[in-house]
Amino acid sequence: MSFWKNKRVLVTGADGFIGSHFIEEFAVLNVCIVGSYLKSVQGIFGNQEKIKKVRLDLLDFPRVLSVCKEERIDVVLHCAALDGNLEFKMKNLARIMDENIRMVSNVLNVARDLKIRDVMLMSSAEIYSPQVKSPIIEEDDYQEFFHYSENGYVLSKIFAEVLGKLYVKQFGMNVFLPRPTNAYGPGDKFDTSTNRVIPSMIQKVLHGEQIEIWGDGSQIRGFVYVNDLVKSILSMIESRQYQVLNIATSESISILDLAKTISRIIGVKPNIHLDTKKPVGMKERVLNIQKLNSIIDFVPKSLEEGLTETIDWYLKNIK
């Protein structure tokens, strides 16, 4: 808490899933926050007196510069990104990479010009190559195993990291690059515009629809509860020990078992179709979290507990 005292923090993408949880966490900590958004702000935003909501197009450099200067921003947490489901990604390969990189560039240039010392750029575990074996350590990234893909979102995350590291080297800024595994929890998008596996499965089970899994369902993935992700990133910035950090839990699960677990918690018989003709991506993507465990002072939620809370939130707020 002492690190954040009297800080003024800009959270980009305050209307997004992860961004809104940063807003809520800072409201609890009684920290002054400026939340940027493009649409209506979602979520329950705690102490409204400490929150200023700003409609901000991050592609508009003069506007971003003006807001950060006027609000006397000390720390930028950049959560905003153009993303979507597989169909959206396939139709917008270049647009996704272009806009995401320009947003990162604008954030970094504003921070440089205004001498904002601390910037967090939300990265992703998707930056790791399929060649890398689990559990994946931070050093096994694109510098060691670069894998080209036409996925504009993944490429934008890789080159955002590269740009951030170059700004550290040239301008002496602090740029933090957390690489979370699949985040989930209350407040997520439960519609077809998202490619998040957990909200998609929850919605299908609760609506009596069949869950379709690509491949045989044996692919292993890790998941992190969104509040634990937020707390981990704050600890990363506070401790200042790591520029790059994997964020996950010690649990991992097959996609098939995940579908069965969600069905069991909801209390229905699993209705699952395996499409073995579809691609499955990496057979196993599990992150080494030794560095994370050295800086956090809390125990992350178990997947069972996190799923139960997410389902309860859905039932109360959406269904």
C-alpha atoms as one frame of an Amber mdcrd trajectory, in Angstrom:
protein
   0.000   0.000   0.000   2.866   2.428   0.764   3.994   2.307  -2.868   0.602
   3.452  -4.163   0.000   6.139  -1.554  -0.584   9.520  -3.250  -0.042   7.951
  -6.693  -2.317   8.873  -9.591  -2.851   5.859 -11.830  -4.170   5.644 -15.390
  -5.828   2.323 -16.208  -6.427   1.953 -19.943  -9.328  -0.227 -20.984 -11.345
   0.415 -17.823 -14.413  -0.970 -19.575 -12.617  -4.255 -20.212 -12.535  -7.409
 -18.135  -9.101  -7.029 -16.521  -9.059  -3.227 -16.549 -12.292  -3.025 -14.565
 -10.828  -5.257 -11.858  -7.814  -2.951 -11.525 -10.274  -0.097 -11.015 -12.088
  -2.017  -8.284  -8.844  -2.996  -6.538  -7.560   0.578  -6.502 -10.913   1.819
  -5.224 -10.529  -0.535  -2.245  -6.969   0.738  -1.693  -8.265   4.333  -1.832
  -5.907   5.209  -4.714  -6.705   7.974  -7.217  -7.508   6.365 -10.566  -8.222
   7.624 -14.054 -10.021   4.939 -16.017  -9.996   5.242 -19.814 -12.799   3.659
 -21.779 -14.402   3.757 -25.210 -17.881   2.509 -24.351 -19.884   2.346 -21.137
 -17.878   1.418 -18.053 -18.866  -1.953 -16.627 -18.394  -3.397 -13.156 -18.876
  -2.103  -9.639 -16.408   0.692  -9.123 -16.112   1.052  -5.328 -15.267   4.540
  -4.040 -16.499   6.763  -6.863 -14.827   9.854  -5.381 -11.392   8.449  -6.198
 -12.258   7.476  -9.781 -12.338   9.706 -12.824 -13.772   8.056 -15.929 -12.382
   9.428 -19.179 -13.485   8.539 -22.689 -10.123   8.097 -24.391  -9.102   6.894
 -27.849  -5.619   5.518 -27.293  -4.844   5.914 -31.005  -5.104   9.685 -30.542
  -1.658  10.652 -29.220  -2.406  14.342 -28.480  -5.500  13.349 -26.495  -3.624
  10.715 -24.458  -0.840  13.220 -23.781  -3.325  15.896 -22.723  -5.217  13.617
 -20.329  -2.073  12.266 -18.667  -0.648  15.768 -18.283  -3.875  17.251 -16.945
  -4.413  14.374 -14.493  -0.748  14.342 -13.375  -0.444  10.604 -13.934   2.330
   8.762 -12.048   1.730   5.184 -13.236   0.138   3.777 -16.401  -1.413   0.311
 -16.426  -2.081  -0.486 -20.072  -4.764  -3.161 -20.286  -6.538  -2.035 -23.456
  -6.151  -4.114 -26.623  -8.106  -4.970 -29.732  -9.078  -8.634 -29.527 -11.970
 -10.947 -30.294 -12.994 -14.458 -31.157 -11.292 -16.597 -33.799 -13.486 -15.313
 -36.641 -12.759 -11.688 -35.719  -9.034 -12.389 -35.502  -8.979 -14.096 -38.899
 -10.789 -11.185 -40.556  -8.714  -8.477 -38.864  -5.145  -9.814 -38.839  -3.470
  -6.549 -39.832  -5.873  -4.206 -38.029  -5.382  -5.955 -34.682  -1.604  -5.800
 -34.880  -1.558  -2.243 -36.208  -3.916  -0.743 -33.615  -2.466  -2.636 -30.667
   1.086  -1.604 -31.520   0.064   2.038 -32.062  -1.696   2.097 -28.690   1.425
   0.762 -26.977   3.610   3.248 -28.839   1.394   6.157 -27.796   1.376   5.041
 -24.156   5.160   4.688 -24.082   5.770   8.018 -25.831   3.425   9.853 -23.486
   5.161   8.278 -20.492   8.540   9.271 -21.915   7.506  12.859 -22.657   5.860
  13.397 -19.270   8.517  11.456 -17.351   5.999   8.917 -16.087   8.422   6.445
 -14.619   6.306   3.282 -14.310   4.362   1.658 -17.146   2.755  -1.782 -17.203
   2.052  -3.322 -20.609  -0.259  -6.316 -20.311   1.325  -9.169 -22.230   0.210
 -12.792 -22.555   1.386 -16.377 -22.222   0.446 -16.691 -25.897   3.768 -15.087
 -26.820   5.509 -18.409 -26.115   6.334 -20.614 -29.091   4.674 -24.050 -29.486
   8.232 -25.420 -29.502   8.728 -24.575 -25.835   8.264 -27.349 -23.297   6.246
 -26.893 -20.121   6.612 -25.636 -17.475   7.701 -22.552 -19.399  10.191 -20.161
 -17.806  10.296 -16.467 -18.690  13.591 -16.843 -20.571  12.073 -19.303 -23.061
  10.410 -16.515 -25.028  10.750 -15.111 -28.557  14.402 -14.214 -27.963  15.147
 -17.925 -27.684  12.294 -19.503 -29.678  10.605 -17.150 -32.129   7.553 -18.629
 -33.839   5.997 -16.652 -36.662   2.218 -16.635 -36.806  -0.357 -14.620 -38.728
  -2.204 -14.112 -35.470  -2.095 -10.319 -35.240  -2.956 -10.355 -31.550  -0.024
 -12.604 -30.591   2.372 -10.655 -32.802   1.208  -7.378 -31.264   1.966  -8.709
 -27.784   5.439  -9.848 -28.830   6.390  -6.573 -30.487   4.847  -4.555 -27.647
   7.268  -6.335 -25.323  10.171  -5.654 -27.675   9.262  -1.979 -27.884   8.866
  -1.723 -24.127  12.296  -3.231 -23.527  13.891  -0.821 -25.985  12.302   2.131
 -24.182  13.770   0.830 -20.932  17.215   0.668 -22.511  17.086   4.056 -24.253
  15.041   6.189 -21.863  15.565   4.533 -18.481  11.850   3.933 -17.901  10.406
   1.128 -15.805   8.298  -1.050 -18.103   6.681  -4.103 -16.534   5.595  -7.004
 -18.758   3.335  -9.526 -16.983   2.547 -12.663 -18.993  -0.675 -14.118 -17.597
  -2.125 -17.448 -18.498  -5.875 -17.593 -19.254  -7.684 -15.174 -16.937 -11.262
 -15.791 -15.797 -13.694 -14.583 -13.166 -16.697 -12.340 -12.463 -17.258  -9.522
 -14.934 -16.017 -11.418 -17.965 -17.786 -11.235 -21.310 -20.278 -14.051 -21.737
 -21.049 -13.639 -25.418 -19.798 -14.773 -28.822 -17.400 -11.832 -29.171 -14.989
 -13.377 -26.680 -12.625 -16.285 -27.195 -12.230 -17.014 -23.490 -12.874 -20.685
 -22.906 -14.327 -20.558 -19.377 -17.130 -17.989 -19.926 -17.992 -19.691 -23.195
 -18.348 -23.072 -21.474 -20.326 -21.629 -18.552 -22.794 -19.947 -20.872 -23.286
 -23.076 -22.970 -23.826 -25.343 -19.964 -26.297 -22.975 -18.299 -28.252 -22.640
 -21.554 -28.353 -26.374 -22.172 -26.104 -26.144 -25.215 -23.418 -28.569 -26.276
 -19.784 -27.706 -25.594 -17.630 -28.201 -28.678 -13.961 -28.888 -27.999 -11.379
 -28.882 -30.756  -9.251 -32.021 -30.766  -9.598 -34.783 -28.187  -9.679 -32.380
 -25.242  -6.400 -33.588 -23.780  -4.606 -30.260 -24.316  -3.434 -28.886 -20.954
  -3.889 -25.262 -19.939  -3.540 -23.105 -16.852  -6.013 -20.505 -15.585  -5.774
 -17.604 -13.149  -8.594 -15.900 -11.269  -8.771 -12.269 -12.345  -8.429 -10.780
  -8.848  -5.297 -12.868  -8.286  -3.939 -11.624 -11.609  -4.498  -7.996 -10.572
  -2.896  -8.498  -7.151   0.069 -10.294  -8.743   0.716  -7.409 -11.140   0.527
  -4.870  -8.332   3.042  -6.972  -6.375   5.254  -7.132  -9.466   5.322  -3.341
  -9.708   5.758  -2.827  -5.978   8.627  -5.310  -5.621  10.425  -4.047  -8.761
  12.336  -7.331  -8.994  11.228  -8.504 -12.437  10.592  -6.772 -15.738   8.977
  -9.905 -17.178   6.870 -12.279 -15.088   4.731 -15.353 -15.693   1.410 -15.145
 -13.858  -0.513 -18.348 -13.271  -1.259 -20.835 -10.493   0.202 -24.230  -9.691
  -2.912 -25.919 -11.118  -3.400 -27.043 -14.704  -6.210 -28.975 -16.337  -7.167
 -30.563 -19.655  -9.828 -28.747 -21.650 -12.022 -31.854 -21.499 -11.762 -32.045
 -17.707 -12.451 -28.309 -17.516 -15.748 -28.812 -19.347 -16.639 -31.696 -17.057
 -15.753 -29.674 -13.953 -17.922 -26.722 -15.000 -20.811 -29.087 -15.736 -20.416
 -30.765 -12.321 -20.349 -27.453 -10.427 -23.492 -26.309 -12.247 -25.080 -29.684
 -11.564 -25.774 -31.058 -15.030 -24.557 -34.011 -17.035 -21.695 -33.060 -19.386
 -22.785 -32.503 -22.998 -19.527 -32.400 -24.936 -18.618 -32.892 -28.583 -14.982
 -33.516 -29.552 -14.094 -32.313 -33.054 -10.872 -34.202 -33.701 -10.518 -32.653
 -37.166  -9.921 -29.172 -35.755  -6.483 -27.845 -34.698  -5.693 -27.806 -30.971
  -2.692 -25.483 -30.677  -0.025 -26.305 -28.087  -0.509 -29.713 -26.491   0.496
 -28.300 -23.127   1.030 -24.712 -22.005   1.869 -24.489 -18.329   3.913 -21.645
 -16.871   6.733 -21.867 -14.381   5.738 -19.506 -11.537   8.790 -19.737  -9.292
   9.501 -16.015  -9.685   5.873 -15.068  -9.048   5.787 -17.084  -5.830   8.830
 -15.196  -4.571   7.018 -11.828  -4.572   3.339 -12.464  -3.739   2.060 -12.709
  -0.176  -1.282 -14.410  -0.845  -2.544 -17.835  -1.901  -4.327 -17.758  -5.287
  -7.809 -19.203  -5.500  -8.132 -22.829  -6.516  -9.754 -23.438  -9.888 -12.730
 -25.094  -8.172 -13.317 -22.080  -5.935 -12.770 -19.581  -8.737 -15.143 -21.377
 -11.096 -17.815 -21.573  -8.401 -17.598 -17.824  -7.732 -17.651 -17.039 -11.454
 -20.737 -19.196 -12.023 -22.492 -17.624  -9.002 -21.728 -14.147 -10.376 -23.132
 -15.132 -13.776 -26.345 -16.466 -12.271 -26.872 -13.275 -10.263 -25.942 -10.764
 -12.962 -26.589 -12.211 -16.406 -28.791 -15.272 -16.705
